């Protein structure tokens, strides 16, 4: 196979200066690795064609495995490759890239057996080109396969075996999503034969998750992992960035496999259709700790602005006309201005009228008026009616609410800070149902018209708590979320 990678490396090999030649080959190799997974960290060494010293060192940011050493070899001679592999350290999980085509007559079985025994991946140039640039209708899946092989592949992979692996994995993923046993089993077998045990377990966990999300019985899959394992970052990225899966039942099962914490921990994900499907299912399943509500720059285009979820570094945001809601693990992690800006405080009467409509039982409140300030904490539900009016009168007309602590229906205290428009669960390690936190925060911190609220609940069900009577668009079959 000849493609752009092979041609670029062939041109680099023709350079008169071997140092410049190998420096260019390392640059090409790094460039294509970053296309597979931008989070792979690479470090070039000052060596080339050295028996013991690597040409490149690779590291994955969320990997507890050791670094992986890459050795570029200008030879395609089997005996020379066998000689080199025997002298490489197993713990470095070497990759030996032969910068040419392995001859058809070479002893593939001996080379494959030795490479597996030494935890080494051997590729020739055509195999690397096929792995990183092979054609696929699903680019996200292709990157997942390529990264998995680069990170944990072992043994000999020529261009034909890479093609077989890619076909088996593509078919296996599609089969697992449909609950079809044969194709899923074949992919699991390829994983165990081609990958190191730890990476094979990770890929098995991914296929097992797809299988369970299809609704197929786990017992029907012989090679299924004994215990469910957490999806790794690239697997979750594939689900969200890959081809759209409109099946709501599939995403409901995926939402039960992961948590909001898992999603926040992963890298940048765009506002894909699959992310919208996942969040629709997760709203009634996940718990949350912190959210912020900030004014949106799209307020002037209220009729045209889409309502959608998008993922940034350490935070998940919902963009709506007039505001952006952001979810995070801590207030400090909020990427919007909600955690830093100072907002106009609402009147006590306005807040007091909203609390019962949202099912919030007031526990503590801080009021301000000019330079005056009063804070009160009492039994849950005791702060209402006459007592609130008495607190307001003690400061005079124009009393505003700075923050309050209330119990939503789940019974876990939440602190709503109106000066920053952030809401956080008071117990440091506590959480409340995601839908509960989102709905109460939006309706305490923003002024929604009836039309805006009707549009909002089409994406985020209100849970029966709205500021406008008659607005009911709850999610059918929603259950209380589990921790």
C-alpha atoms as one frame of an Amber mdcrd trajectory, in Angstrom:
protein
   0.000   0.000   0.000   1.330   3.392  -0.953  -0.203   6.514   0.533   0.829
   9.945   1.762   2.559   8.586   4.880   4.603   6.048   2.946   5.559   8.617
   0.306   6.587  11.181   2.926   8.791   8.681   4.760  10.264   7.402   1.491
  11.221  10.973   0.561  12.762  11.521   4.011  14.845   8.351   3.656  16.399
   9.716   0.451  17.991  12.648   2.285  21.794  12.638   2.258  22.073  13.465
   5.968  20.844  10.485   8.064  20.266  12.708  11.099  17.995  15.034   9.135
  16.338  12.021   7.521  15.387  10.400  10.819  14.417  13.740  12.373  11.894
  14.213   9.554  10.593  10.649   9.934  10.082  11.240  13.665   8.162  14.426
  12.878   5.905  12.556  10.421   5.343   9.789  12.946   4.418  12.294  15.680
   2.086  14.176  13.339   0.049  11.063  12.568   0.006   9.954  16.194  -1.572
  13.290  17.151  -4.201  12.781  14.464  -5.089   9.451  16.081  -5.201  10.874
  19.590  -4.250  14.511  20.282  -3.581  13.629  23.929  -0.684  11.289  23.165
   2.499  12.915  24.403   5.664  12.198  22.457   9.289  13.003  23.153  12.011
  12.714  20.539  15.421  11.463  21.507  18.719  12.385  19.884  19.273   8.843
  18.642  18.490   7.079  15.394  18.745   3.413  14.423  20.222   2.632  17.866
  19.883  -0.912  19.244  18.922   0.028  22.799  17.975   3.740  22.792  14.503
   4.604  21.437  13.838   7.144  18.719  10.587   8.300  20.373   8.945   7.900
  23.759   5.132   7.907  23.933   2.896   8.495  26.933  -0.878   8.582  27.399
  -2.120  11.137  29.964  -4.639   8.891  31.751  -2.706   5.649  31.456  -1.220
   3.817  34.430   0.990   1.816  32.089   4.632   2.659  31.502   5.848   4.787
  28.604   6.026   3.077  25.236   9.329   3.233  23.351   9.424   3.482  19.561
  12.349   2.132  17.551  12.614   3.091  13.881  14.431   0.513  11.778  15.755
   1.007   8.287  16.005  -2.778   7.836  13.257  -5.192   6.847  15.440  -8.255
   7.291  13.798 -10.813   9.584  17.000 -11.955  11.257  18.042  -8.401  12.058
  14.597  -7.605  13.487  14.664 -10.777  15.592  18.119  -9.784  16.866  16.900
  -6.319  17.861  13.701  -7.501  19.590  15.640  -9.929  21.812  17.668  -7.000
  23.137  14.787  -4.654  23.902  13.377  -4.374  27.431   9.897  -5.907  27.856
   8.877  -3.259  30.381   9.297  -0.542  27.721   6.531  -2.160  25.614   8.540
  -1.477  22.437   7.172  -0.628  19.019   9.515  -1.592  16.177   8.622   0.232
  12.958  10.386  -1.165   9.895  10.729   1.662   7.376   9.961  -0.490   4.369
   7.924  -3.537   3.386   8.550  -6.900   5.025   9.309  -9.484   2.377   6.575
 -12.063   1.655   9.024 -14.936   2.282  10.003 -13.844   5.793   9.308 -16.088
   8.800   6.212 -14.330  10.122   5.403 -16.961  12.739   8.786 -16.725  14.459
   8.744 -12.931  14.442   5.165 -12.781  15.749   5.852 -15.283  18.544   9.006
 -13.505  19.704   7.310 -10.091  19.580   4.409 -11.295  21.741   6.804 -12.872
  24.220   8.690  -9.561  24.479   5.506  -7.396  24.666   6.597  -5.782  21.401
   4.565  -4.499  18.453   6.223  -4.912  15.048   4.869  -2.911  12.105   6.173
  -2.294   8.650   5.559   0.988   6.863   2.501  -0.253   4.946   0.893  -1.522
   8.153   1.455   1.779   9.954   0.024   3.676   6.970  -3.047   1.425   6.896
  -3.502   1.732  10.662  -3.345   5.525  10.782  -4.832   6.475   7.412  -6.973
   3.559   6.311 -10.386   4.351   4.897 -13.412   4.124   7.162 -16.935   5.505
   7.128 -16.583   6.107  10.867 -13.485   8.219  11.546 -14.025   8.188  15.320
 -14.035   4.384  15.385 -10.954   4.259  13.169  -9.094   6.516  15.616 -10.213
   4.340  18.515  -8.872   1.206  16.801  -5.597   2.869  15.817  -4.987   4.292
  19.294  -5.764   0.934  20.886  -3.236  -0.840  18.677  -0.550   1.813  19.140
  -1.076   1.805  22.910  -1.383  -1.929  23.534  -0.742  -3.889  20.349   1.774
  -6.715  20.405   3.053  -9.252  17.930   3.539  -8.750  14.205   1.016  -6.688
  12.267   1.446  -6.422   8.531  -0.917  -4.544   6.251  -3.237  -7.536   5.823
  -3.541  -8.216   9.534  -4.228  -4.518  10.217  -7.005  -4.588   7.617  -8.469
  -7.756   9.154  -8.316  -6.228  12.618 -10.029  -3.018  11.468 -12.794  -4.989
   9.724 -13.306  -7.270  12.717 -13.500  -4.360  15.149 -15.813  -2.300  12.925
 -18.110  -5.293  12.458 -17.840  -6.117  16.158 -18.866  -2.645  17.280 -21.867
  -2.677  14.969 -22.778  -6.207  16.097 -22.473  -5.306  19.801 -24.770  -2.300
  19.309 -27.361  -4.622  17.761 -26.851  -7.448  20.266 -25.525  -9.871  17.608
 -23.310 -12.490  19.182 -21.089 -13.780  16.337 -19.584 -10.470  15.224 -19.141
  -9.327  18.834 -17.356 -12.555  19.795 -15.033 -12.290  16.788 -14.009  -8.751
  17.806 -13.414  -9.865  21.390 -11.232 -12.716  20.132  -9.176 -10.328  17.980
  -8.714  -8.058  20.998  -7.382 -10.833  23.219  -5.044 -12.116  20.481  -3.658
  -8.763  19.331  -3.523  -6.577  22.445  -1.718  -6.679  25.769  -3.984  -7.944
  28.580  -4.662  -4.545  30.164  -5.597  -2.869  26.866  -7.589  -5.923  25.769
  -9.626  -5.662  28.982 -10.326  -2.019  28.214 -11.565  -2.797  24.707 -13.561
  -5.741  26.050 -15.203  -3.372  28.533 -16.149  -1.069  25.646 -17.707  -3.867
  23.596 -19.396  -5.224  26.718 -20.937  -1.816  27.381 -22.300  -1.643  23.839
 -23.658  -5.157  24.221 -25.479  -4.356  27.455 -26.761  -1.072  25.991 -28.320
  -3.046  23.138 -30.500  -4.816  25.696 -29.064  -8.234  24.865 -28.547 -10.602
  27.844 -24.998 -10.588  29.180 -25.091 -14.363  29.663 -25.389 -14.836  25.896
 -21.874 -13.429  25.364 -19.235 -16.012  26.254 -16.287 -13.634  26.184 -18.028
 -10.817  28.075 -16.042  -9.353  30.989 -16.876 -11.050  34.261 -17.423  -7.700
  35.943 -18.501  -4.467  34.186 -15.559  -2.086  33.752 -15.516   1.669  33.291
 -15.324   3.043  29.771 -11.992   4.662  28.984 -11.813   8.152  27.529 -11.417
   7.200  23.868 -14.288   4.712  24.059 -16.603   7.356  25.474 -15.336   9.871
  22.912 -16.162   7.381  20.162 -19.714   6.961  21.446 -20.270  10.706  21.557
 -18.277  11.794  18.500 -19.103   8.841  16.220 -22.022   8.244  13.916 -25.378
   9.225  15.384 -27.259   6.575  17.360 -30.846   7.827  17.696 -32.041   4.895
  19.823 -33.270   6.396  23.115 -33.250   3.013  24.897 -29.579   2.557  23.973
 -28.651   5.881  25.579 -30.765   5.178  28.651 -28.668   2.061  29.241 -25.428
   3.964  28.561 -26.488   6.608  31.094 -26.764   3.830  33.668 -23.224   2.679
  32.833 -21.514   6.044  33.454 -21.962   9.123  35.632 -21.685  12.873  35.224
 -18.313  12.634  36.970 -17.110  10.244  34.240 -18.161  12.657  31.512 -16.596
  15.677  33.239 -13.324  13.775  33.627 -12.952  13.208  29.910 -11.529  15.495
  27.273 -13.205  18.003  25.023 -16.392  16.816  23.339 -18.362  18.936  20.906
 -22.113  19.457  20.758 -22.763  16.244  18.823 -26.159  14.642  18.291 -25.062
  11.719  20.457 -24.212  14.028  23.358 -27.750  15.411  23.149 -29.175  11.878
  23.189 -27.034  10.940  26.186 -27.994  14.016  28.187 -31.675  13.522  27.438
 -31.402  10.080  29.015 -29.020  11.135  31.807 -31.190  13.951  33.162 -33.377
  11.463  35.018 -30.478   9.162  35.952 -27.432  11.147  37.052 -26.671  13.132
  40.193 -24.800  16.456  40.306 -23.011  18.736  42.776 -22.486  22.171  41.251
 -23.999  24.326  38.530 -23.836  27.942  37.449 -26.173  30.066  35.344 -24.761
  32.983  33.350 -26.319  35.398  30.844 -25.838  34.305  27.248 -24.591  36.410
  24.365 -27.298  34.879  22.152 -30.082  36.579  24.077 -30.770  38.911  21.149
 -31.521  35.911  18.897 -33.946  34.155  21.200 -36.089  32.650  18.434 -33.150
  31.223  16.473 -30.784  30.136  19.250 -30.544  26.337  19.610 -30.872  24.594
  22.959 -28.040  22.111  23.220 -25.397  20.559  25.466 -21.690  20.939  24.838
 -18.629  19.699  26.725 -15.543  21.717  27.613 -12.542  21.078  29.832 -13.889
  19.930  33.197 -17.389  21.315  32.634 -20.597  20.561  30.750 -22.731  23.412
  29.448 -26.289  23.832  28.242 -26.769  26.752  25.853 -30.209  28.335  25.776
 -31.585  31.683  24.670 -30.639  34.181  27.344 -28.489  31.966  29.557 -25.848
  29.270  29.729 -26.056  26.619  32.430 -22.756  24.959  33.377 -22.237  21.766
  35.389 -18.972  20.964  37.172 -17.535  19.088  40.124 -16.555  22.268  41.969
 -17.508  25.931  41.710 -13.880  26.686  40.797 -14.253  24.442  37.733 -17.069
  26.411  36.147 -15.900  27.658  32.765 -18.584  30.300  32.367 -18.445  33.671
  34.085 -20.972  32.451  36.654 -18.321  31.603  39.220 -16.640  35.023  39.034
 -19.182  37.658  38.060 -21.342  39.648  40.468 -25.002  39.772  39.490 -27.913
  41.982  40.451 -29.610  40.498  43.502 -33.336  39.616  43.417 -35.985  41.012
  45.745 -37.026  38.913  48.724 -40.676  38.823  47.641 -39.702  37.536  44.200
 -37.584  34.700  45.614 -40.136  33.879  48.304 -42.838  33.415  45.685 -40.704
  30.998  43.635 -39.571  28.667  46.417 -42.866  26.781  46.925 -43.450  26.508
  43.169 -40.070  24.733  42.909 -40.660  22.477  45.909 -37.850  24.127  47.896
 -38.014  24.236  51.692 -36.014  27.189  53.007 -33.456  26.461  55.726 -31.227
  29.575  55.814 -31.099  32.942  54.074 -28.869  36.021  53.892 -30.529  39.368
  53.141 -28.902  42.700  52.308 -30.087  46.277  51.961 -27.512  48.952  51.274
 -24.896  48.471  53.963 -27.193  46.374  56.137 -27.107  42.592  56.264 -28.979
  39.917  58.183 -28.513  36.160  58.112 -30.953  33.680  59.547 -30.896  29.911
  59.900 -33.703  27.906  61.405 -35.612  24.679  61.129 -36.511  23.556  57.641
 -39.743  25.202  56.530 -39.773  27.690  59.412 -38.668  30.585  57.203 -41.840
  31.649  55.481 -44.695  34.101  55.705 -44.538  36.374  58.742 -40.976  35.467
  59.649 -39.647  36.401  56.227 -41.584  39.666  56.302 -40.169  40.410  59.745
 -36.616  39.834  58.458 -37.310  42.082  55.494 -38.776  44.852  57.643 -35.707
  44.799  59.885 -33.668  46.037  56.900 -36.331  48.284  55.405 -37.762  48.573
  51.885 -35.738  47.181  48.991 -34.404  44.105  50.819 -32.539  41.748  48.485
 -31.499  38.083  48.724 -27.759  37.390  48.604 -27.908  33.631  49.134 -30.061
  30.949  50.635 -29.926  27.321  51.637 -32.893  25.125  50.839 -33.910  21.495
  50.716 -35.206  20.285  47.348 -37.485  17.217  47.254 -34.456  14.881  47.476
 -33.740  16.261  50.958 -30.062  17.196  50.430 -29.264  20.871  51.289 -28.315
  23.076  48.340 -26.806  26.562  48.644 -28.005  29.034  46.013 -25.713  32.077
  45.687 -27.492  34.890  43.843 -24.437  37.142  43.704 -22.603  34.586  41.530
 -25.646  32.646  40.284 -24.166  29.354  41.361 -25.745  26.419  43.168 -23.764
  23.862  45.124 -24.647  20.924  47.326 -23.691  21.815  50.872 -22.190  18.472
  51.998 -18.752  18.489  50.273 -19.212  14.972  48.893 -22.979  15.116  48.559
 -25.062  15.226  45.409 -28.654  15.714  44.303 -30.557  14.496  41.239 -29.263
  16.313  38.171 -32.725  17.257  36.946 -33.554  18.718  40.353 -30.439  20.882
  40.531 -30.782  22.097  36.940 -34.473  22.979  37.168 -34.286  24.827  40.480
 -31.152  26.757  39.476 -32.515  27.911  36.123 -35.784  29.075  37.639 -34.235
  30.810  40.642 -31.541  32.620  38.671 -33.401  33.557  35.461 -36.721  35.134
  34.484 -38.305  32.777  31.985 -41.347  33.815  30.025 -44.042  31.205  29.442
 -42.839  30.753  25.851 -39.221  30.302  26.947 -40.207  27.804  29.627 -42.301
  25.783  27.200 -39.358  25.615  24.832 -36.950  24.717  27.637 -38.963  21.775
  28.951 -38.884  20.185  25.507 -35.185  19.570  26.167 -35.023  19.568  29.986
 -38.198  18.121  31.532 -39.485  20.258  34.365 -40.188  17.444  36.808 -43.520
  19.114  37.464 -41.828  22.264  38.830 -42.432  25.353  36.715 -43.069  29.051
  37.277 -45.985  29.104  34.854 -49.100  27.041  35.444 -49.954  24.568  32.725
 -46.368  24.024  31.527 -46.024  20.248  31.657 -43.592  18.336  29.457 -42.149
  15.690  31.735 -40.037  12.836  30.550 -42.148   9.681  30.261 -41.048   6.827
  32.446 -38.537   8.907  34.407 -37.315   7.301  37.608 -35.520   8.688  40.622
 -31.771   8.772  39.975 -29.408   6.550  41.905 -26.095   7.663  43.376
